Amino acid sequence: MKKKSTSQPVHRSLGEGGFINLRVLIASVFCLAGVFIALVGAGIYLGPSKAQAQPGPGSPAPAANSASGPDVVQLVGPVRSDQRLQDLPYIPPAPQILKRLLKPYAKRGGSRSQTPGIAQFESLINGLLQPVPTMPSPLLTFDGISRRKGGDGVPPDTNGDVGPNHYVQSVNTAFQVFDKTGKRLTPAITFNSFFAPLGNSTPCGARENQGDPFVFYDQLADRWVITDFAFPADIFGNPVAPFFECIGVSQTPDPTGAYFRYAVQTDPAAPSLFGDYPKFGLWPDAYYLTMNLFGTKFPLLGFIGVRVYALDRVSMIAGGPANAVGFTILSDETGLGNATTLLPATFRTGDPPPDGEREFLLAVDGTDDEILTEVKGWLFHVDFVTPANSTLGVGADHSPNALITVSGFLNAPEEEVPQPGTVVELDTLGDRMMTPVVYQNRNGTESLWASKTVFLTYNGPTGIRWYQFDVTGGNFPATPVQQQDWSNGNDGLWRWMPSIAVDANGNVAIGYSVSSPSIFPGIRYAGRFATDPLNDLSQGEAIMTVGRGSQTEVDRWGDYTMTTIDPSDGVSFWHTNEYYQFTAPQRWFTRVGKFQFPAVSRLSNISSRAFVQTGDNVMIGGFTVQGTALKRVIVRALGPELTQYGVPDVLANPTLELHDSTGALIASNNNWVSTIIGGIITTNQVHEIQASGYAPTNVLESAIIADLPAGSYTAIVKGVNNLTGVALVEVYDLSPESDSILANISTRSFVQTGDNVMIGGFTVQGTASERVIVRALGPELTQYGVPDALANPTLELHDGTGALIASNNNWVTTIIGGIITAGQVHEIQASGYAPSDPFESAIIADLPAGNYTAIVRGVNNLTGVALVEVYNLQ
C-alpha cells in the first residue's frame, strides 16, 4: 500500500495494521479485538468458507462451497478490448492517500535483548569471511518509471518481468513497456486507463485502482499478465468495501497489444475484508494469488488471516469465463499460527513441474524480537472440474504440510535502515518472505529458492537470508539444502528488499537495496555458481545503481523488488528496484538492470597413459569432484585395446581400484563383463556400463561406474598377477548437466623412454576459455616417501591436432617453443601452485573448448616416478 506525503517524519504505532488518520478506530482496536475473538469462538462470525460466492455476469454459477472451503468465486469478465495500450484514453490515477503497509504481528515478542542464544547467533554471523568479489557488472541498465514521470505514491512497489522481446515494469499507479535495450514502447499506462473497459461494476473499472501491482510473463503460453488491486475510499481517504484484484491477460505475445480483463473480489462472503500485499505465482494448472486479509468494519478489525486463490489459467488465456477456487486461513486458527504473507512458487527455467504436482507456498512467522527456526510450507491442489476436491494444507484449519527446520533468524520488521543526512530510517519489511519463491526442476531435482530480510545482530545491520529447499517428488524436506545470512563478509552495510532468481544452469542471484549512514540507498546484487561451495554467495557482490540521495519525511521503501530470468536465453538476470537521484521527500526513481554470469568451462573426460610396473610403480590417477550434487562417472583401466592404436608392450590384463580421500575402497574390478570385487559397490554393473556408451571392447579391461559426492578420489591400475605394460586410466563424466564438475586431475606413474613416457589427457568443455596450470613433478615426490622419483621432468602441452602449445623444463627459468614463449614465473607464483623445486616443470594456459595432451619425459632420457597434474585456476 502507498503513503501520502507529509511535512514531518511519520512514525508507526505499535498497533496491529490500522490506518493513521482513523485515530478513533485505531484506539478502539484493542478493546474490540476481544469482542471479535469471542464472536469467532462462539461461531457467530461466518467466515468466507461459510457462504456461497455470488456468480458474476456471463459465466455459469459456481458449485456450492464446503464448510471448510474451498470457496468458488466467479471472476468478473472477461471483457475483451482490442485497443493497443498506446490507444487507451488517459485516465489519471486515483489520489494516493493510503498509509503504511499493514503489519500483522508487529511487537508481539519479548525483549530482544533477553532472547536466548542471541550472543551465539551474533558470534556466528561475525565469523563470516569477506568473499572475493567476482560477480559480473551489469550488461545494461536504464531508467524505469519515476515519481516525476508516470508514477505516484510512496513507496513505488517496483515490479517487472522480461519476455522474449520486451521488459514490462510496474509501479503503484502505472506500468510501462520497454524493448530490451531500454527504449520506451508505450507511455506509462495508468491502471485506471488499463482496467477502464471493465466498467463501473467493480472498482477496477471505476477509476479506483490503488496499486500493489504485479506483472509477469507466462512463458508456457507466451502471454503477459498485469494486475493491481482496487477499492473505493471514503471522504477521509480510508479504504472501504468492496475490494477487488484486477487482472489483465494479453491476447497475444505482444504486451503492447490487446488484453482480456478480469476482476476477482477478495472474499464475496466477507466483503469488508481487504486483501493486502497480493502476490502471484505461475503454475501449469493455475495462476495462484495470495493476500493478507485485514478487517475494515466492525467486528472484523485488524489482521484476520490469509486468502489463497487458484485462478483458472487455461480459461483466462483463452479469454473465457473463469472461476477462482479459494481458501481462507484465519489468524486465530492453529493452521496459520503467527505466519503471514504466504508466497506461491513460480518458475521460469528448467523443466515444468511434473503433471499433477501441487503448488508450493512458503511463509514465516511475522513476529519480531525472538529467534525463529522454522519455514512453513503448504501444498495447494486445485480441481476446477470438481472444486470440492481441492485442498490446501492439512485438515479443516489448513495447517502447514511441513515445518522446515532452518538456522535461527531474527525478523527485521521495523523502520531500521539508516541513510546519510536524515533521521528517517527506512522500512525493511523483514517480517515476511519476499517475492518471488522460485521453483526449478533441473535434471530431475526439484528445488524451491526463497529470500527475506533478517537482523544480523541485535543492533543491526540487516542482511539477506536465502534458502534452497529440495522438494523432489512434491514433498517438503525436513531441512534446507543450503542457507545463508548474506552480509558480504560483514561489511557493515544494511541490505534489504531481496528478490531471488535461478538461471538455467542453476546459478543464483539476488537483487536488493543497500544503505548505511555513509552510503545513499542504492541497488546491488550478489550470486553464486551452481558448483560453488554450499551456503555461500561465493561470487560476491556487484553494484547495479549507485544511490545519490536519501528519502526524507517518510520511511516506506520498496515494499518489494523483482529479479527474473530472460526466457529467451535462460541465463540473463533482470532486476528492478528503486533509488533516489538526489535527497528529497518522495521523489523516487526506478532502474532496470541486466547481468549474466560469465560462460563457464570445465575440465572433463580425463585420461593418462603410462607404463604400469609393480609395487610402488603402478599407475595412480587422481581427480576431484567439486559442487553440490553427486557426480556420476565411469572409470576405466585399458590395456589390450591399445594395441589397435599401435601401442607396444600393452598391459594384457589390467585391474582397477577406486578409493575416496580417506583411502576407503569404493569399488574394484577385473574384467568389466563379469566381476565387481569388494568395496562399497559390490553389484555387477554390466548393463549400466553398456548403457553409458563407454563399454570397453575387450572383456579383459576393467570399468567402474560410481555416483561421487564432492571430494578427492584415486584410481589405481595394476596388472593381474603382477603383469606389467602400458595402460590407460580414464574418467568420463556421465552427468555433465549436474551441479558438480571434475577438477584438479593428476596421474602418478613410472616414466620410461620412447613410447613409454607418461601422457595425460583432458578435455575442456564450455563456451569460454579455461585457465589452467599443468605441472610435471618428480623431485618433490621424495618428501612423500616415493622411491625412484624422476630427477628432472620436462613437460609438453599439445592441443587436439597435436600442435605444441608450450613446453617447459625447470619452471623458474625456461619456456621453450610452442604458442607460449614468454617466461611465466610470476604468473605461476601468483597462482598458488608454484612447485617447491626448480627442476619441476609448469605451464599456465588459457584453453578454449577441446582436447589436450600433456607429455612428461625425463631430461636426457632419465627415468623414474613422476606426477602430472592439471588444476583449474578459475
Disulfide bonds with the S-S distance in Angstrom:
Cys204-Cys246 2.00
